[in-house]
Amino acid sequence: MSSLQSLFVTARQRVSGRPYLWVFIVLLLWTLIVRLPFLHVIHDDEAFYSVVASRWLNGEPPYIASYDIKAPGIFAILAGFQVLFGAHLIVIKAVEMLTTLWGAFGLFRLVAHASSRRLALLVAALYPLYSLFLMGVSSPTQLIEAAFTIEAFAQIGRVEGEVYRKHLIALALAALMMGGAVMVKQTAAFTALGLFGWVAWHSWRQRDFKSLALFCVMGAVPTIAFGLYFAAIGHFRDAFDTVVLTALDRSQVDMSEKPDTLHLGFLLRLWHFPAFYKPMLVITVGALLAVMRLPRLKTALSSSFIHLIIIWYVTAVAGILVNQSLVIWYGFTLVPPTLILFCAVLYHGIGFKAQWRVIGIGLYLLAAVIQPFVVEGYTLFNPGPFGPPDYRGNVRAAESLKANGLKPGDNLLVTGRGHYVYLMAGALPKAKYFNAMHLMCTFPTPDKDPLAVAFSTQPDFLVVSDRGFFMGCRLPEREAAITDELARHYRAVSRVSGDWDNFTIYRRKP
């Protein structure tokens, strides 16, 4: 018994001596527990980003060889991992887990600096669970953007009360992280602008314009670095036009299944906005309660911290509403600030009686954990066109391609679902356009008919997913063009089925 007590005391001393290290280890294990069961949940966007990164490593940079309007950060990060570990499903999933862990640990540090470690641990522990929803289970873009943004706020949270040198270092890191978030997803610029306003206000009050200047310079570093790269390879204008001008055009294109024929615009977006709260209804109610009980919260948390989190939330909302077509995964940017406000009001804003405090907090947390699984569990567990993409079908399509003579270096084009086939078959497209949305929808592209441009490269093989399931934004004339191209130049060599999808393999006629 004494040896067990000694072991317990030793463990407790080590934990108390390095609390942040142990929290990091706990969050690492928790993130693995939460996300490992969903390694098979893949999305075509994941594969698309990886293919763009692979082509970049082969000397074919984004925007020139591979068209997309995403900022270059996502491709650069994946390329960095792929140059070390290769282009595999597990590499992309590892990136998603690492950024989820980074986000959770960043939330812990942010809240722990402003309040107690217990409250911080509540927020950090909920984040990996909520990272599964709003397509976070299979979307590296929003997970990476969130990690950069959380780190920016974690660094800003350290600014007050530090000696001036550390104050400047934290401010510079915050700006650098926020600039990184913008280079992953352009709409993070709204949050960056809100953070700039917060820094500008405090700099003006303290007459410390050196801090403000440093924040502006460091925030621009990621953008300048990518700009210099594309200028050095002679394609700055291509990158600028795509990432800035075309991205602005895309934000104002209505690609929904039921277009806004009444031209209600912003009002219609506000009407649809509550849909984002479906998987986070409980924590959103808590965030609203936190705003209603600000005076009570300010007795436990600094006004500066609470205002900072509200700025985060409001600017995230602005980044969503700027888009003409709202899709559910845009709401992921609301998760971190909502979790902070929910846990803050739960811990400091509700007057639990002493004997009911632990039970009350536990029941609210249980509701916060269960509710998203009840509302959106089908997107994780139920195979079908509205659930996880067909992983088994992707694998079989890749195997069939190899069996029918696909060789490394052959020109492959996937016209619908199944972008992972590129990676699994070890063949990349030669077309500039190979994302299904670019090929099949009214997507702003430099070429009027991207599908025709893709077919002009004369792919050796085509992979066509079950045409009974299609994107709501697809154009009938593009479907007809595929039918015509298949009839004139291709022959079907194989048809494979997965759990719910099927794929037909076509080979170009001699």
C-alpha positions in Angstrom: 0.0 0.0 0.0 2.8 2.4 0.9 4.5 1.7 -2.5 1.2 2.6 -4.3 0.9 5.8 -2.3 4.5 6.7 -3.1 3.9 6.0 -6.8 0.8 8.2 -6.7 2.7 11.0 -4.9 5.5 10.8 -7.5 3.1 10.9 -10.4 1.3 13.9 -8.9 4.5 15.8 -8.4 5.6 15.2 -12.0 2.2 16.3 -13.3 2.2 19.4 -11.1 5.8 20.2 -12.2 5.0 20.0 -15.9 1.3 20.5 -16.3 1.3 21.7 -19.9 3.4 18.7 -21.0 0.9 16.3 -19.4 -2.1 18.2 -20.8 -0.5 17.9 -24.3 0.0 14.1 -23.8 -3.6 13.7 -22.6 -4.9 15.7 -25.5 -2.8 13.7 -27.9 -4.2 10.4 -26.7 -7.7 11.9 -26.6 -7.4 13.2 -30.2 -6.3 9.7 -31.4 -9.1 8.0 -29.6 -11.7 10.4 -31.1 -10.4 10.5 -34.7 -8.8 7.1 -35.4 -12.1 5.3 -35.9 -12.9 7.6 -38.8 -9.7 7.0 -40.9 -12.0 5.5 -43.6 -14.1 8.7 -43.9 -12.6 10.3 -46.9 -13.7 13.3 -49.0 -12.8 14.2 -52.6 -11.5 17.6 -51.5 -8.9 15.9 -49.3 -7.7 13.9 -52.3 -7.9 17.0 -54.6 -5.6 19.0 -52.3 -3.2 16.1 -52.1 -3.1 15.7 -55.9 -2.4 19.5 -56.3 0.4 19.2 -53.8 1.8 16.1 -55.6 1.8 17.9 -58.9 3.5 20.9 -57.3 6.3 18.6 -56.1 6.6 17.4 -59.7 7.2 20.9 -60.9 3.6 21.7 -61.7 2.6 24.6 -59.4 -1.0 25.4 -58.4 -3.1 27.8 -60.5 -0.9 27.2 -63.6 -1.0 23.4 -63.9 -3.8 22.7 -61.3 -6.7 25.1 -61.1 -8.3 26.1 -57.8 -9.1 29.2 -56.0 -7.9 28.1 -52.6 -5.0 30.1 -51.1 -1.6 28.3 -51.5 -1.1 27.5 -47.8 -3.1 24.3 -47.9 -1.2 22.9 -50.9 2.2 24.0 -49.4 1.5 22.3 -46.1 0.4 19.0 -47.7 3.4 19.2 -50.1 5.7 19.6 -47.1 4.4 16.4 -45.5 4.2 14.5 -48.8 7.8 15.3 -49.7 8.8 13.5 -46.4 6.2 10.7 -46.2 4.6 10.4 -49.6 1.1 11.0 -50.9 -1.0 8.5 -48.9 -4.4 8.6 -47.1 -2.7 8.1 -43.8 -0.5 11.2 -44.4 -3.5 13.4 -44.9 -5.3 12.0 -41.9 -2.1 12.5 -39.8 -2.1 16.2 -40.9 -5.7 16.5 -39.8 -5.0 14.8 -36.4 -2.0 17.0 -35.8 -3.8 20.2 -36.5 -6.7 19.0 -34.3 -4.3 18.4 -31.5 -2.6 21.8 -32.1 -6.0 23.5 -32.0 -7.0 21.7 -28.8 -3.7 22.6 -27.1 -3.9 26.1 -28.3 -7.4 26.5 -26.8 -6.1 25.1 -23.5 -3.3 27.6 -23.4 -5.6 30.5 -24.4 -8.2 29.8 -21.7 -5.7 28.7 -19.0 -3.9 32.1 -19.3 -7.2 33.9 -18.8 -8.9 31.6 -16.3 -8.3 28.3 -14.6 -6.8 25.1 -16.0 -9.9 23.2 -15.3 -12.0 25.5 -17.5 -9.3 25.3 -20.2 -9.3 21.5 -20.1 -13.0 21.4 -20.6 -12.7 23.6 -23.8 -9.7 21.6 -25.1 -11.4 18.3 -24.5 -14.5 19.2 -26.4 -12.7 20.5 -29.4 -11.5 17.1 -30.8 -15.1 15.8 -30.6 -16.5 18.8 -32.4 -13.8 18.5 -35.0 -15.7 15.6 -36.4 -18.6 17.6 -37.5 -19.3 20.3 -40.1 -17.1 18.0 -42.3 -14.2 18.5 -40.0 -13.6 14.7 -40.0 -12.4 15.0 -43.6 -11.5 18.6 -44.3 -7.8 19.5 -43.8 -8.5 23.1 -44.9 -10.8 24.1 -42.0 -8.8 22.2 -39.4 -5.5 23.8 -40.5 -7.1 27.3 -40.7 -8.6 26.8 -37.2 -5.3 25.7 -35.8 -3.5 28.8 -37.1 -6.3 31.0 -35.9 -6.5 29.5 -32.4 -2.7 29.8 -32.1 -3.0 33.5 -33.1 -5.5 34.1 -30.3 -3.5 32.1 -27.8 -0.5 34.4 -28.5 -2.7 37.5 -28.3 -3.9 36.2 -25.0 -0.3 36.4 -23.7 0.2 40.0 -24.7 -1.2 41.7 -21.7 0.9 41.6 -18.5 4.1 40.6 -20.2 7.4 42.5 -20.2 7.7 44.5 -23.4 10.1 42.2 -25.2 7.8 39.2 -24.6 4.8 41.3 -25.5 6.4 42.0 -28.9 7.3 38.4 -29.5 3.7 37.2 -28.7 2.3 39.9 -30.9 4.6 39.0 -33.8 3.7 35.3 -33.5 0.0 36.1 -33.3 0.2 38.1 -36.5 2.3 35.4 -38.3 -0.2 32.8 -37.3 -3.2 34.9 -38.5 -1.4 35.6 -41.8 -0.9 31.8 -42.1 -4.6 31.2 -41.6 -5.4 33.7 -44.4 -3.0 31.8 -46.7 -5.0 28.6 -46.0 -8.4 30.1 -46.4 -9.1 33.6 -47.6 -12.2 34.2 -45.4 -9.9 34.2 -42.4 -9.1 37.7 -43.4 -12.3 38.8 -41.6 -11.0 37.4 -38.3 -7.5 38.9 -39.1 -9.2 42.3 -39.5 -11.0 41.9 -36.2 -7.7 41.0 -34.5 -6.1 44.0 -36.1 -8.8 46.2 -34.7 -8.3 44.8 -31.2 -4.5 45.4 -31.4 -5.0 48.9 -32.9 -7.4 49.8 -30.1 -5.0 48.7 -27.4 -2.0 50.3 -29.2 -3.9 53.6 -29.4 -4.8 53.5 -25.7 -1.2 52.9 -24.7 0.3 55.1 -27.5 2.3 52.1 -28.5 2.3 52.3 -32.3 5.5 50.1 -32.6 3.4 47.1 -31.6 0.8 47.9 -34.2 3.4 48.3 -36.9 5.0 45.0 -35.9 1.6 43.3 -36.1 0.9 44.6 -39.6 4.4 43.6 -40.9 4.4 40.1 -39.5 0.8 39.5 -40.6 1.8 40.2 -44.1 4.9 37.9 -44.1 3.1 34.7 -45.3 1.3 36.6 -48.2 4.6 38.3 -49.2 6.5 35.0 -49.1 4.0 33.2 -51.5 3.8 36.3 -53.7 7.6 36.4 -54.0 7.6 32.6 -54.9 5.1 33.0 -57.7 6.8 36.1 -58.9 10.1 34.2 -59.0 8.6 31.5 -61.3 6.9 34.1 -63.5 3.3 33.4 -62.5 2.5 36.1 -59.9 -0.4 37.4 -62.0 -1.9 33.9 -62.4 -1.8 33.3 -58.7 -3.2 36.8 -57.8 -6.0 36.6 -60.3 -7.0 33.2 -59.1 -6.6 33.5 -55.3 -7.9 37.1 -55.1 -10.1 38.1 -58.0 -11.6 34.7 -59.0 -12.1 33.8 -55.3 -14.1 37.0 -54.9 -16.2 36.1 -58.0 -16.7 32.6 -56.6 -18.0 34.0 -53.2 -20.8 35.8 -55.1 -21.8 32.8 -57.3 -25.0 31.0 -56.3 -24.2 27.3 -56.7 -27.0 26.0 -54.5 -29.4 23.4 -55.8 -32.2 26.0 -55.5 -30.8 29.3 -56.7 -31.9 32.6 -55.3 -34.3 33.5 -58.1 -36.0 36.2 -56.0 -32.7 38.0 -55.5 -33.1 38.2 -51.7 -29.3 38.0 -51.3 -28.2 38.7 -47.7 -31.7 38.2 -46.2 -31.8 34.7 -47.6 -28.3 34.0 -46.2 -29.5 35.1 -42.8 -32.5 32.8 -43.1 -30.4 29.8 -43.9 -27.7 30.7 -41.3 -29.3 28.8 -38.3 -28.6 25.6 -40.2 -25.0 25.9 -39.1 -26.1 25.5 -35.5 -27.5 22.0 -36.0 -24.5 20.1 -34.7 -23.7 22.7 -32.1 -27.0 23.7 -30.8 -26.3 23.1 -27.1 -23.0 25.0 -27.1 -24.5 27.9 -29.2 -27.3 28.3 -26.6 -24.5 28.4 -24.0 -22.7 31.1 -26.0 -25.8 33.1 -26.2 -26.3 32.8 -22.5 -22.7 33.9 -22.0 -23.4 37.2 -23.9 -26.5 37.7 -21.8 -24.5 37.2 -18.6 -21.5 39.3 -19.4 -21.5 41.2 -16.1 -21.3 38.0 -14.2 -18.6 36.5 -16.4 -16.5 39.7 -16.0 -16.2 39.0 -12.3 -14.2 35.8 -13.2 -12.7 36.6 -16.6 -11.2 39.9 -17.8 -13.3 42.1 -20.0 -10.5 42.2 -22.5 -10.6 38.4 -22.9 -14.3 38.2 -23.3 -14.3 41.0 -25.8 -11.6 39.2 -27.7 -13.6 36.0 -28.0 -16.8 37.9 -29.1 -14.7 39.7 -31.8 -13.6 36.2 -32.9 -17.1 35.0 -33.1 -18.5 38.0 -34.9 -15.8 38.1 -37.5 -16.2 34.4 -38.1 -19.8 35.0 -38.8 -18.9 37.8 -41.3 -16.5 35.4 -43.1 -19.4 33.0 -43.6 -22.1 35.5 -44.7 -19.9 37.0 -47.3 -20.5 33.9 -49.5 -23.5 33.9 -51.7 -23.8 30.1 -51.5 -23.7 28.8 -47.9 -22.6 25.2 -47.3 -22.7 23.5 -44.0 -18.9 23.1 -43.5 -18.4 26.9 -43.5 -19.7 26.9 -39.9 -16.6 25.1 -38.6 -15.0 28.5 -37.9 -17.6 29.1 -35.3 -16.7 26.1 -33.2 -13.6 27.4 -31.2 -15.1 30.7 -29.9 -18.5 29.0 -29.3 -16.8 26.3 -27.2 -15.0 29.0 -25.1 -18.2 31.0 -24.4 -20.2 27.8 -23.6 -17.6 26.5 -21.1 -17.1 29.9 -19.6 -20.8 30.4 -18.9 -21.1 26.8 -17.6 -18.2 27.3 -15.2 -18.7 30.9 -14.2 -22.1 32.1 -15.4 -24.6 29.7 -13.9 -25.4 29.9 -10.2 -25.4 26.2 -9.3 -26.0 25.4 -5.7 -22.8 23.9 -4.2 -24.3 20.3 -3.9 -25.5 20.4 -7.5 -22.5 22.1 -9.2 -20.6 19.0 -10.3 -23.8 17.1 -11.4 -25.1 20.2 -13.2 -21.9 20.9 -15.1 -21.6 17.2 -15.9 -25.2 17.0 -17.4 -24.7 20.0 -19.5 -21.4 18.6 -20.8 -23.1 15.3 -21.6 -25.7 17.1 -23.6 -23.0 19.0 -25.5 -21.3 15.7 -26.3 -24.3 13.7 -27.3 -26.3 16.4 -29.3 -24.0 16.6 -32.4 -23.9 12.9 -32.7 -27.7 12.7 -32.6 -28.2 15.4 -35.2 -25.3 14.7 -37.6 -24.2 11.2 -36.8 -25.4 10.0 -40.2 -22.6 11.9 -41.9 -20.1 9.7 -40.0 -21.7 6.3 -39.7 -24.2 5.8 -42.5 -22.8 5.0 -46.0 -24.6 6.6 -48.8 -24.6 9.7 -51.0 -25.4 11.9 -47.9 -22.9 10.1 -45.6 -19.2 9.1 -45.9 -17.8 8.7 -49.4 -17.4 5.2 -50.6 -13.8 4.2 -49.5 -14.2 0.6 -50.6 -15.4 1.7 -54.1 -12.3 4.0 -54.4 -10.0 1.1 -53.6 -11.6 -1.2 -56.1 -11.6 1.4 -58.8 -7.9 1.9 -58.3 -7.2 -1.8 -58.4 -9.3 -2.2 -61.5 -7.4 0.6 -63.3 -4.1 -1.2 -62.6 -5.5 -4.5 -63.7 -6.6 -2.9 -67.0 -3.2 -1.6 -67.8 -2.8 1.8 -66.1 0.9 2.6 -65.7 2.6 5.3 -63.7 2.7 8.5 -65.8 -0.6 7.6 -67.7 -3.1 10.4 -68.0 -6.0 9.7 -65.7 -9.2 11.8 -65.3 -11.9 11.3 -62.6 -15.1 13.2 -63.7 -17.2 12.8 -60.6 -16.6 11.2 -57.2 -13.5 9.2 -56.5 -10.7 11.7 -56.4 -8.8 9.3 -54.1 -8.4 7.0 -57.1 -5.6 9.3 -58.3 -3.5 8.5 -55.1 -4.5 4.9 -54.8 -3.7 4.1 -58.5 -0.5 6.1 -58.4 -1.5 8.2 -61.5 -2.0 11.9 -61.7 -4.1 13.9 -64.2 -2.5 16.1 -66.9 -5.5 18.4 -67.1 -5.6 21.8 -65.5 -9.2 21.2 -64.4 -9.8 17.9 -62.6 -12.0 18.9 -59.6 -15.6 17.6 -60.2 -17.1 20.9 -59.1 -14.9 22.8 -61.6 -15.7 20.3 -64.4 -19.5 20.0 -63.8 -20.8 23.2 -62.2 -21.0 27.0 -62.9 -17.7 27.6 -61.3 -15.7 30.7 -62.3 -12.8 29.5 -64.3 -10.5 31.2 -66.8 -11.7 28.9 -69.5 -15.4 28.9 -70.5 -15.6 25.1 -70.8 -13.2 23.5 -68.3 -14.6 20.0 -69.1 -13.7 20.4 -72.8 -10.2 21.6 -71.7 -9.8 18.5 -69.6 -10.9 16.2 -72.4 -8.5 18.0 -74.8 -5.6 16.4 -72.9 -6.9 13.0 -74.2 -6.9 11.1 -70.9 -5.8 7.4 -71.2 -8.3 6.4 -68.6 -11.6 7.9 -67.3 -13.2 7.0 -64.0 -17.0 7.8 -63.9 -18.9 7.4 -60.7 -22.5 6.3 -60.5 -24.3 9.0 -62.5 -27.5 8.3 -60.6 -26.1 10.4 -57.8 -24.9 13.9 -58.8 -24.1 17.3 -57.4 -27.0 19.7 -57.2 -25.0 22.3 -59.0 -24.1 20.2 -62.0 -25.0 21.5 -65.5 -27.0 19.1 -67.8 -24.9 20.2 -70.8 -21.7 19.0 -69.0 -23.4 15.6 -68.4 -24.3 15.4 -72.1 -20.7 16.3 -73.0 -19.4 13.4 -70.9 -21.8 11.0 -72.6 -20.7 12.2 -76.0 -17.0 11.9 -75.2 -17.4 8.4 -73.8 -19.3 7.3 -76.9 -16.8 8.7 -79.4 -13.4 8.0 -77.8 -13.7 5.5 -75.0 -14.8 1.9 -74.2 -15.8 0.6 -70.9 -13.3 -2.0 -69.6 -14.5 -2.5 -66.0 -17.3 -1.7 -63.5 -16.7 -2.0 -59.8 -19.0 -1.5 -56.8 -18.3 -0.4 -53.2 -20.6 0.0 -50.3 -23.1 2.2 -52.1 -21.3 3.8 -55.1 -20.1 2.2 -58.3 -17.4 3.2 -60.7 -17.0 2.5 -64.4 -13.5 2.4 -65.9 -13.1 3.6 -69.4 -10.0 3.3 -71.6 -9.3 5.5 -74.6 -9.9 3.7 -78.0 -6.7 3.2 -80.1 
